[in-house]
Amino acid sequence: MNTMSATRTRIRASLARTRQHGHHHYSTQVLPKARLNIPTDFSTTTLLHHTSKSSLGHSELSAKAKSSTTTRQNLFQAINAALSHALRSDPRVLLFGEDVAFGGVFRCSMNLANEFGDDRVFNTPLSEQGIVGFAIGAAFEGMRPVAEIQFADYVYPAFDQLVNEAAKARFRAGSNAGGMNCGALVVRMPSGGVGHGAL
């Protein structure tokens, strides 16, 4: 029996066993004990299950934080609250990017332009390199910019600014590195937010 004939015989025998036992081992078929697409019981996963009481019980929190209250929020609400808190806490914070003045694509900056004014929350032209370049310059001047790239996929034109300007600023500053830096720079990039995922 030649090699080709032996291979055919093994394949036929394997197919016959599969038909007899009803087992199909295709990549598209779910195995009997596979746990795919079943609801997650968050109470069994400590990483994902937090009650307000358990959240306030962490040892690293201050006594003031432990005696405070919590609010249940989704990701959009948490981002909006964090941006609002930053803008309210420090007059040097600026929020800008494509369409952020009316709330952004995911509405994470809703009502912030109304509350803090269009001199602190404003739209920019469609230029990711310009957005990040402006943010770096603002940070060098002592501001605390939050530059929003509309989608993380759009950041590639701004890589030159991030890698060759922002990341290397302290090396170019030399002995002035203490006063010349862009450490207050924040670049926010929503990723995976269409349909599901993070904002």
TORVEX-431825 format. One record per residue (C-alpha): residue number from 1; x, y, z. Coordinates in nm, 4 decimals, decimal comma. Layout:
# residues N
<r><nr>NUM</nr><x>X</x><y>Y</y><z>Z</z></r>
...
END
This chain:
# residues 199
<r><nr>1</nr><x>0,0000</x><y>0,0000</y><z>0,0000</z></r>
<r><nr>2</nr><x>0,1520</x><y>0,3352</y><z>-0,0991</z></r>
<r><nr>3</nr><x>0,1563</x><y>0,6451</y><z>0,1261</z></r>
<r><nr>4</nr><x>-0,1331</x><y>0,8174</y><z>-0,0508</z></r>
<r><nr>5</nr><x>-0,3532</x><y>0,5133</y><z>-0,0173</z></r>
<r><nr>6</nr><x>-0,2667</x><y>0,4732</y><z>0,3534</z></r>
<r><nr>7</nr><x>-0,3554</x><y>0,8378</y><z>0,4193</z></r>
<r><nr>8</nr><x>-0,6917</x><y>0,7983</y><z>0,2451</z></r>
<r><nr>9</nr><x>-0,7653</x><y>0,4887</y><z>0,4514</z></r>
<r><nr>10</nr><x>-0,6885</x><y>0,6722</y><z>0,7797</z></r>
<r><nr>11</nr><x>-0,9099</x><y>0,9660</y><z>0,6797</z></r>
<r><nr>12</nr><x>-1,1989</x><y>0,7346</y><z>0,5848</z></r>
<r><nr>13</nr><x>-1,1661</x><y>0,5452</y><z>0,9146</z></r>
<r><nr>14</nr><x>-1,1625</x><y>0,8735</y><z>1,1099</z></r>
<r><nr>15</nr><x>-1,4728</x><y>0,9980</y><z>0,9258</z></r>
<r><nr>16</nr><x>-1,6517</x><y>0,6679</y><z>0,9897</z></r>
<r><nr>17</nr><x>-1,5741</x><y>0,6910</y><z>1,3655</z></r>
<r><nr>18</nr><x>-1,6966</x><y>1,0522</y><z>1,3686</z></r>
<r><nr>19</nr><x>-2,0246</x><y>0,9550</y><z>1,2007</z></r>
<r><nr>20</nr><x>-2,0681</x><y>0,6594</y><z>1,4332</z></r>
<r><nr>21</nr><x>-2,0149</x><y>0,8587</y><z>1,7553</z></r>
<r><nr>22</nr><x>-2,1628</x><y>1,1851</y><z>1,6328</z></r>
<r><nr>23</nr><x>-1,8552</x><y>1,3926</y><z>1,7279</z></r>
<r><nr>24</nr><x>-1,7421</x><y>1,6627</y><z>1,4906</z></r>
<r><nr>25</nr><x>-1,4217</x><y>1,8426</y><z>1,5836</z></r>
<r><nr>26</nr><x>-1,4471</x><y>2,1493</y><z>1,3681</z></r>
<r><nr>27</nr><x>-1,3203</x><y>2,4861</y><z>1,4889</z></r>
<r><nr>28</nr><x>-1,6674</x><y>2,6337</y><z>1,4404</z></r>
<r><nr>29</nr><x>-1,8408</x><y>2,3781</y><z>1,6611</z></r>
<r><nr>30</nr><x>-1,8701</x><y>2,4337</y><z>2,0353</z></r>
<r><nr>31</nr><x>-1,7326</x><y>2,1579</y><z>2,2543</z></r>
<r><nr>32</nr><x>-1,9853</x><y>2,0117</y><z>2,5021</z></r>
<r><nr>33</nr><x>-1,8227</x><y>2,1605</y><z>2,8149</z></r>
<r><nr>34</nr><x>-1,7169</x><y>2,4927</y><z>2,6631</z></r>
<r><nr>35</nr><x>-1,8240</x><y>2,8046</y><z>2,8564</z></r>
<r><nr>36</nr><x>-1,8832</x><y>3,0419</y><z>2,5680</z></r>
<r><nr>37</nr><x>-2,1282</x><y>3,3301</y><z>2,5640</z></r>
<r><nr>38</nr><x>-2,2851</x><y>3,2465</y><z>2,8950</z></r>
<r><nr>39</nr><x>-2,3828</x><y>3,5187</y><z>3,1411</z></r>
<r><nr>40</nr><x>-2,1044</x><y>3,6115</y><z>3,3839</z></r>
<r><nr>41</nr><x>-2,1832</x><y>3,5848</y><z>3,7513</z></r>
<r><nr>42</nr><x>-2,0023</x><y>3,8976</y><z>3,8715</z></r>
<r><nr>43</nr><x>-2,0490</x><y>3,8039</y><z>4,2361</z></r>
<r><nr>44</nr><x>-1,7992</x><y>3,5200</y><z>4,1867</z></r>
<r><nr>45</nr><x>-1,5305</x><y>3,7373</y><z>4,0265</z></r>
<r><nr>46</nr><x>-1,3740</x><y>3,9723</y><z>4,2781</z></r>
<r><nr>47</nr><x>-1,2149</x><y>4,1796</y><z>4,0032</z></r>
<r><nr>48</nr><x>-1,5507</x><y>4,2760</y><z>3,8544</z></r>
<r><nr>49</nr><x>-1,7857</x><y>4,2625</y><z>4,1512</z></r>
<r><nr>50</nr><x>-1,7862</x><y>4,5667</y><z>4,3764</z></r>
<r><nr>51</nr><x>-2,0543</x><y>4,6972</y><z>4,6028</z></r>
<r><nr>52</nr><x>-2,0336</x><y>5,0486</y><z>4,7391</z></r>
<r><nr>53</nr><x>-1,9525</x><y>4,9030</y><z>5,0802</z></r>
<r><nr>54</nr><x>-1,6705</x><y>4,6830</y><z>4,9503</z></r>
<r><nr>55</nr><x>-1,5310</x><y>4,9688</y><z>4,7387</z></r>
<r><nr>56</nr><x>-1,5111</x><y>5,2021</y><z>5,0381</z></r>
<r><nr>57</nr><x>-1,3497</x><y>4,9313</y><z>5,2505</z></r>
<r><nr>58</nr><x>-1,0145</x><y>4,9278</y><z>5,0693</z></r>
<r><nr>59</nr><x>-0,7199</x><y>4,9838</y><z>5,3021</z></r>
<r><nr>60</nr><x>-0,5474</x><y>5,2350</y><z>5,0723</z></r>
<r><nr>61</nr><x>-0,8339</x><y>5,4850</y><z>5,0993</z></r>
<r><nr>62</nr><x>-0,8127</x><y>5,7755</y><z>5,3417</z></r>
<r><nr>63</nr><x>-1,0528</x><y>5,7959</y><z>5,6350</z></r>
<r><nr>64</nr><x>-1,2329</x><y>6,0835</y><z>5,4614</z></r>
<r><nr>65</nr><x>-1,2830</x><y>5,8745</y><z>5,1474</z></r>
<r><nr>66</nr><x>-1,4017</x><y>5,5737</y><z>5,3487</z></r>
<r><nr>67</nr><x>-1,6727</x><y>5,7820</y><z>5,5165</z></r>
<r><nr>68</nr><x>-1,7975</x><y>5,9243</y><z>5,1853</z></r>
<r><nr>69</nr><x>-2,0635</x><y>5,7858</y><z>4,9536</z></r>
<r><nr>70</nr><x>-2,0413</x><y>5,6288</y><z>4,6102</z></r>
<r><nr>71</nr><x>-2,2512</x><y>5,6600</y><z>4,2975</z></r>
<r><nr>72</nr><x>-2,3161</x><y>5,3812</y><z>4,0502</z></r>
<r><nr>73</nr><x>-2,2162</x><y>5,5016</y><z>3,7014</z></r>
<r><nr>74</nr><x>-2,1602</x><y>5,3538</y><z>3,3609</z></r>
<r><nr>75</nr><x>-1,8368</x><y>5,4229</y><z>3,1735</z></r>
<r><nr>76</nr><x>-1,9737</x><y>5,7257</y><z>2,9852</z></r>
<r><nr>77</nr><x>-2,0963</x><y>5,8866</y><z>3,3093</z></r>
<r><nr>78</nr><x>-1,7654</x><y>5,8161</y><z>3,4850</z></r>
<r><nr>79</nr><x>-1,5626</x><y>5,9787</y><z>3,2053</z></r>
<r><nr>80</nr><x>-1,7946</x><y>6,2803</y><z>3,1958</z></r>
<r><nr>81</nr><x>-1,7763</x><y>6,3155</y><z>3,5759</z></r>
<r><nr>82</nr><x>-1,3954</x><y>6,2874</y><z>3,5723</z></r>
<r><nr>83</nr><x>-1,3613</x><y>6,5524</y><z>3,2995</z></r>
<r><nr>84</nr><x>-1,6056</x><y>6,7779</y><z>3,4824</z></r>
<r><nr>85</nr><x>-1,4146</x><y>6,7321</y><z>3,8087</z></r>
<r><nr>86</nr><x>-1,0826</x><y>6,8137</y><z>3,6400</z></r>
<r><nr>87</nr><x>-1,2231</x><y>7,1282</y><z>3,4760</z></r>
<r><nr>88</nr><x>-1,3882</x><y>7,2406</y><z>3,8003</z></r>
<r><nr>89</nr><x>-1,0794</x><y>7,1708</y><z>4,0156</z></r>
<r><nr>90</nr><x>-0,8158</x><y>7,3489</y><z>3,8089</z></r>
<r><nr>91</nr><x>-0,8626</x><y>7,6530</y><z>3,5806</z></r>
<r><nr>92</nr><x>-0,5576</x><y>7,5417</y><z>3,3783</z></r>
<r><nr>93</nr><x>-0,7408</x><y>7,2330</y><z>3,2453</z></r>
<r><nr>94</nr><x>-0,8462</x><y>7,2561</y><z>2,8801</z></r>
<r><nr>95</nr><x>-1,0542</x><y>6,9992</y><z>2,6909</z></r>
<r><nr>96</nr><x>-1,0393</x><y>7,0009</y><z>2,3127</z></r>
<r><nr>97</nr><x>-1,0642</x><y>6,7744</y><z>2,0112</z></r>
<r><nr>98</nr><x>-1,2893</x><y>6,6924</y><z>1,7208</z></r>
<r><nr>99</nr><x>-1,6544</x><y>6,7593</y><z>1,8138</z></r>
<r><nr>100</nr><x>-1,5998</x><y>6,7723</y><z>2,1926</z></r>
<r><nr>101</nr><x>-1,7847</x><y>7,1030</y><z>2,2341</z></r>
<r><nr>102</nr><x>-2,1203</x><y>6,9408</y><z>2,1579</z></r>
<r><nr>103</nr><x>-2,0431</x><y>6,6237</y><z>2,3529</z></r>
<r><nr>104</nr><x>-1,8205</x><y>6,4174</y><z>2,1260</z></r>
<r><nr>105</nr><x>-1,9067</x><y>6,1061</y><z>1,9306</z></r>
<r><nr>106</nr><x>-1,9758</x><y>5,9072</y><z>2,2486</z></r>
<r><nr>107</nr><x>-2,1216</x><y>6,2071</y><z>2,4360</z></r>
<r><nr>108</nr><x>-1,8538</x><y>6,1869</y><z>2,7063</z></r>
<r><nr>109</nr><x>-1,8112</x><y>6,5656</y><z>2,7103</z></r>
<r><nr>110</nr><x>-2,1848</x><y>6,6466</y><z>2,7154</z></r>
<r><nr>111</nr><x>-2,2698</x><y>6,9874</y><z>2,8676</z></r>
<r><nr>112</nr><x>-1,9069</x><y>7,0646</y><z>2,9569</z></r>
<r><nr>113</nr><x>-1,8807</x><y>7,3498</y><z>2,7034</z></r>
<r><nr>114</nr><x>-2,1988</x><y>7,5029</y><z>2,8479</z></r>
<r><nr>115</nr><x>-2,0693</x><y>7,4803</y><z>3,2044</z></r>
<r><nr>116</nr><x>-1,7054</x><y>7,5812</y><z>3,1516</z></r>
<r><nr>117</nr><x>-1,7230</x><y>7,7983</y><z>2,8407</z></r>
<r><nr>118</nr><x>-1,5876</x><y>7,7663</y><z>2,4910</z></r>
<r><nr>119</nr><x>-1,2487</x><y>7,9037</y><z>2,5924</z></r>
<r><nr>120</nr><x>-1,1829</x><y>7,5846</y><z>2,7943</z></r>
<r><nr>121</nr><x>-1,3890</x><y>7,3226</y><z>2,6053</z></r>
<r><nr>122</nr><x>-1,3677</x><y>7,3665</y><z>2,2300</z></r>
<r><nr>123</nr><x>-1,3597</x><y>7,1928</y><z>1,8925</z></r>
<r><nr>124</nr><x>-1,0475</x><y>7,1643</y><z>1,6812</z></r>
<r><nr>125</nr><x>-0,9919</x><y>7,1104</y><z>1,3094</z></r>
<r><nr>126</nr><x>-0,9680</x><y>6,7526</y><z>1,1819</z></r>
<r><nr>127</nr><x>-0,5936</x><y>6,7244</y><z>1,2371</z></r>
<r><nr>128</nr><x>-0,4738</x><y>6,4733</y><z>1,4919</z></r>
<r><nr>129</nr><x>-0,1156</x><y>6,5944</y><z>1,4599</z></r>
<r><nr>130</nr><x>-0,2346</x><y>6,9497</y><z>1,5208</z></r>
<r><nr>131</nr><x>-0,4454</x><y>6,8477</y><z>1,8224</z></r>
<r><nr>132</nr><x>-0,1558</x><y>6,6689</y><z>1,9910</z></r>
<r><nr>133</nr><x>0,0954</x><y>6,9369</y><z>1,8900</z></r>
<r><nr>134</nr><x>-0,1253</x><y>7,2076</y><z>2,0404</z></r>
<r><nr>135</nr><x>-0,1655</x><y>6,9992</y><z>2,3584</z></r>
<r><nr>136</nr><x>0,2108</x><y>6,9585</y><z>2,3933</z></r>
<r><nr>137</nr><x>0,2639</x><y>7,3328</y><z>2,3508</z></r>
<r><nr>138</nr><x>-0,0092</x><y>7,4116</y><z>2,6033</z></r>
<r><nr>139</nr><x>0,1453</x><y>7,1677</y><z>2,8531</z></r>
<r><nr>140</nr><x>0,4879</x><y>7,3316</y><z>2,8059</z></r>
<r><nr>141</nr><x>0,3260</x><y>7,6642</y><z>2,8932</z></r>
<r><nr>142</nr><x>0,1851</x><y>7,5326</y><z>3,2206</z></r>
<r><nr>143</nr><x>-0,1668</x><y>7,4375</y><z>3,1112</z></r>
<r><nr>144</nr><x>-0,3211</x><y>7,0941</y><z>3,1760</z></r>
<r><nr>145</nr><x>-0,4588</x><y>6,9945</y><z>2,8357</z></r>
<r><nr>146</nr><x>-0,6888</x><y>6,6980</y><z>2,7757</z></r>
<r><nr>147</nr><x>-0,6636</x><y>6,6356</y><z>2,4018</z></r>
<r><nr>148</nr><x>-0,9236</x><y>6,3983</y><z>2,2646</z></r>
<r><nr>149</nr><x>-0,8530</x><y>6,1934</y><z>1,9547</z></r>
<r><nr>150</nr><x>-1,1977</x><y>6,0996</y><z>1,8247</z></r>
<r><nr>151</nr><x>-1,1101</x><y>5,7294</y><z>1,7788</z></r>
<r><nr>152</nr><x>-0,7874</x><y>5,5574</y><z>1,8842</z></r>
<r><nr>153</nr><x>-0,7397</x><y>5,4369</y><z>1,5271</z></r>
<r><nr>154</nr><x>-0,6900</x><y>5,7996</y><z>1,4202</z></r>
<r><nr>155</nr><x>-0,3862</x><y>5,8637</y><z>1,6400</z></r>
<r><nr>156</nr><x>-0,1265</x><y>5,7431</y><z>1,3891</z></r>
<r><nr>157</nr><x>-0,0734</x><y>6,0840</y><z>1,2233</z></r>
<r><nr>158</nr><x>0,0061</x><y>6,2206</y><z>1,5723</z></r>
<r><nr>159</nr><x>0,2710</x><y>5,9592</y><z>1,6549</z></r>
<r><nr>160</nr><x>0,5502</x><y>6,1948</y><z>1,5519</z></r>
<r><nr>161</nr><x>0,4263</x><y>6,4504</y><z>1,8055</z></r>
<r><nr>162</nr><x>0,3814</x><y>6,1909</y><z>2,0817</z></r>
<r><nr>163</nr><x>0,7047</x><y>5,9974</y><z>2,0260</z></r>
<r><nr>164</nr><x>0,9469</x><y>6,2665</y><z>1,9088</z></r>
<r><nr>165</nr><x>0,8124</x><y>6,5707</y><z>2,0918</z></r>
<r><nr>166</nr><x>0,6209</x><y>6,4795</y><z>2,4085</z></r>
<r><nr>167</nr><x>0,8143</x><y>6,1676</y><z>2,5072</z></r>
<r><nr>168</nr><x>1,1557</x><y>6,3269</y><z>2,4518</z></r>
<r><nr>169</nr><x>1,0854</x><y>6,6765</y><z>2,5835</z></r>
<r><nr>170</nr><x>1,2748</x><y>6,6305</y><z>2,9090</z></r>
<r><nr>171</nr><x>1,5872</x><y>6,5199</y><z>2,7210</z></r>
<r><nr>172</nr><x>1,5806</x><y>6,8320</y><z>2,5030</z></r>
<r><nr>173</nr><x>1,5251</x><y>7,0514</y><z>2,8087</z></r>
<r><nr>174</nr><x>1,8610</x><y>6,9571</y><z>2,9607</z></r>
<r><nr>175</nr><x>1,9244</x><y>7,1527</y><z>3,2808</z></r>
<r><nr>176</nr><x>1,5826</x><y>7,3223</y><z>3,2467</z></r>
<r><nr>177</nr><x>1,3946</x><y>6,9891</y><z>3,2723</z></r>
<r><nr>178</nr><x>1,2404</x><y>7,0877</y><z>3,6059</z></r>
<r><nr>179</nr><x>1,0572</x><y>7,3850</y><z>3,4580</z></r>
<r><nr>180</nr><x>1,0277</x><y>7,2743</y><z>3,0970</z></r>
<r><nr>181</nr><x>0,8145</x><y>6,9642</y><z>3,0559</z></r>
<r><nr>182</nr><x>0,4802</x><y>6,8470</y><z>2,9240</z></r>
<r><nr>183</nr><x>0,3992</x><y>6,6130</y><z>3,2115</z></r>
<r><nr>184</nr><x>0,0474</x><y>6,7534</y><z>3,2501</z></r>
<r><nr>185</nr><x>-0,0480</x><y>6,6323</y><z>2,9021</z></r>
<r><nr>186</nr><x>-0,3430</x><y>6,3910</y><z>2,8707</z></r>
<r><nr>187</nr><x>-0,4410</x><y>6,2358</y><z>2,5371</z></r>
<r><nr>188</nr><x>-0,7764</x><y>6,0572</y><z>2,5506</z></r>
<r><nr>189</nr><x>-0,8502</x><y>5,8025</y><z>2,2786</z></r>
<r><nr>190</nr><x>-1,1753</x><y>5,6013</y><z>2,2786</z></r>
<r><nr>191</nr><x>-1,1170</x><y>5,2435</y><z>2,1688</z></r>
<r><nr>192</nr><x>-1,3629</x><y>4,9634</y><z>2,0983</z></r>
<r><nr>193</nr><x>-1,6643</x><y>5,1831</y><z>2,1696</z></r>
<r><nr>194</nr><x>-1,8690</x><y>5,1017</y><z>1,8588</z></r>
<r><nr>195</nr><x>-2,1235</x><y>4,8392</y><z>1,9596</z></r>
<r><nr>196</nr><x>-1,9413</x><y>4,7383</y><z>2,2762</z></r>
<r><nr>197</nr><x>-1,6112</x><y>4,7924</y><z>2,4525</z></r>
<r><nr>198</nr><x>-1,4345</x><y>5,0807</y><z>2,6173</z></r>
<r><nr>199</nr><x>-1,4742</x><y>5,4541</y><z>2,5718</z></r>
END
